[in-house]
Amino acid sequence: MSHTFVTPDSLLRDLDQLRGDHSLPGVVWAAAPLDGPLVAGASGVRRLNHPELLTVFDRVHLGSCTKPMVATMLASLVPETLDWTTRLTQVFPAQELHADHHEVTLAHLLAHCAGLPAFGDDVDFKPAPARRGSAVRQRETFARWVLQQPPARPIGEYGYSNAGYGVAAVLAERLTGTPWEELMHTRVFEPLGLDSAGFGWPGRKHDQQPWGHLWRRRHVPHNPQGRYQLHAAIGPAGDAHMNILDFATFARAHLRGLCGQGHFLSPEALTALHTPFRPDIKAGLGWGVTTYRGMRASTHSGSADTFLAFIVVLPDEGHAFVAVTNAAGGQAEEGLSSILRHLVSAFTTAHVG
């Protein structure tokens, strides 16, 4: 899909200054109003110590900003294939599950209330089954194993978990007979025209794409062909990539839906995604949801330690925002937050923390 966008010189200059102030290799950003062209820009380099400049057409890794996209895919299957109240025991044989998981639902998984461990570090996977077979088989094996373990916390209590999204993807795979990657393409990427979308590190399959940077007392380029690859079991939690224009288009689809102007998802599905699962937590289904001065905000951040991404949807202000840097650790979070704050304040009255 071809995107129409503009890049105001003054905004580009200000955001590039913030990038330099925080020693970020590169940054891409975009603001999406309800209608009209996107506002987008890029600065810095694709990889430190290499001259190629980062552009708005380059693919960047989204980390856990994949979660709102997976929740969107699952919402597109409701109610024909599954429901938010679909229980694990409706998909897995009850005897294969720890008894405490029997009442866990799809909504529990997407709201991080299913009692599953975080699986945010490599060490968390040491007791898990070895990676064997296709990605689908690895996810299936992992899901069956993790659901046999006792919950890490009471069901219904909030605890951020990448494993929950891996299990949710397996539910969809079992019920549709289709890998989650294909479901993402057919039910989210293609309908929204997100032609640059894919999975894994951007530079792994595409030459001349940006590299991420790990923090080793300084930012060090991460070879996308190297040993560090996300486990297939949590790919649905954080392993999508796309360019910033497509990322902004995804954000705008939710913005328009929340403003009653979109037809990509039903109003009922949007309400479920963007409403707190419980009144006492700030988690919807795939989104962090909160209010400021009585206005709604849906957000997410994502990093797999090589890139860092933010998405913010402000329906009552009529704008959505995305920003990504090809670095993590060090000053990356502070730097990208300052860039996002400046970007959001240029178009709305909101303040990003």
Secondary structure, DSSP 8 states (H G I E B T S, - for coil): ----EE--HHHHHHHHHHHHHTT-SEEEEEEEESSS-EEEEEEEBSSTTS--B--TTSEEE-GGGHHHHHHHHHHTTTTTT--TT-BGGGTS-GGGS-GGGTT-BHHHHHTT-S------SGGGGTTS----S-HHHHHHHHHHHHTTS--SS-TTS----HHHHHHHHHHHHHHHSS-HHHHHIIIIIHHHT-TT-EES-HHHHSTT----EEESSSEEE--TTSS----GGGHHHH-EEEEHHHHHHHHHHHHHHHTT---SS-HHHHHHHTS-SSTTS-B-SSSEEEEETTEEEEEEEE-SSS-EEEEEEEGGGTEEEEEEES--STTHHHHHHHHHHHHHHTTSS----
